[in-house]
Amino acid sequence: MTEFRQAWMPYALAKVDDSDGGWIVLNRFYKPLGGSPREHYDYSLVPKESRIACIHRSTAEFLSWKPLDAESEAIIFLYSDSCVPTGSAADWKTYSDKLEKLSSLKLCL
């Protein structure tokens, strides 16, 4: 059975390389938040207003659970499968610090 956090809590940020650009927030199924694991989503159809405008390298380093590499230029993972936010109080604290940082980022309005 799917847990709430898998569908509704940020797992990753994916860079969209289209004319609008920006980053979209994905759930554990690599879908926009709330997206069903059974449906295909075209990231370029996510409205510009729902995208994060820019993520600087220092912010990406803070948000990523692992050291940045070439893959991190296209997708940033907030946590690993072996360390889910609901696993412990320490994991939750680390994740909530990342959510706090995310909340300050500007959207592509």
N, C-alpha and C positions, 0 to 999 in steps of 0.2 A: 504494500500500500504506500502511496506517495505521502510524504510528510509536507506540512505547510512550508517549511523552509526551502524545500526543493523547488517549489513552484513560485514562491512569493518573495524570497530573500535573495539579494545579489550574490552570485557566485563568481561571475567574471564580467569583464568589460571588453567589448570587441570593437575594434576600429572599423569604421565603415568608409571604404574608399569609393565614394561616388561624388557627385557635384556638391552635395550638402556637407559631407564629411562628418567628423565627430565620432563619438564613442557611444555605444548603446550598452545598457545594463542587461545582463543575461542571468537566467536562473540556472539551476543545476542541470537542466536538460538542454542548455545552450539556446534557449528561447527567450524572447523578451519577457520580463517579469509577468508571471501569471500564465504564460504560454503553455499549451498542452504538449507533452512529450510525443504525442501521436500526430501532431500537425507539422507541416513544413512551413518555415517562415523565411521570407526574403528580407534580410536585414536592411536592404536599401528602401524597403517600404515603411520602415519605422520613421515616423514624422520627425522632421528636423528639430522641432520644438521639444522632442523627447530625448534628444541626444546631448551628451556632455560635449561642450565645444572643444576643450583642449585638456590634455593631461600631460603636465611637464614630467620630465624624467625623474626628478626627485620625488614627485607624488606617486608616480608609477612604482618606484622602488619601495616606497612606504606601503602601498596597497598590495603589492605582489607577495605571495607566500614564499616564493623562491627567487633566487637571483635573476635579474633580467637577462634575456638573451634575444636573439633575432625573433623568436616566436612572440616574445613579450611586446614587440613593436606592433603586433596585430591583436593580441589578446592578453589580458592581465587576469590571472586567477587570484581571488582573494583568500582562498584557503585550499588545502589539499584534501583529498578523500580520506586520508588517515587522520585528519585533524579538523573535523567538522565543528562549526561554532557552538553547537549544542552539546559537545562532548564533555566539556568541563567548564568550571568558572573561569579558568585562565584562558581557554580557547574563546569563550564568550567575550572576555575583556579585550582580547586582541582584535576580534572581529568588530566589536562595537567601536573601538578606536578607528578602525578603517571606515565604518559607516559615518562616523563623525567627520572624517576628512572628506568623504564623498559628498556629504551634505553641503559643503562649502564650494563645490565646483560649480561653474557657470554653465548654463544650457545654451544651445544654439538658437537663441530667440531672434 
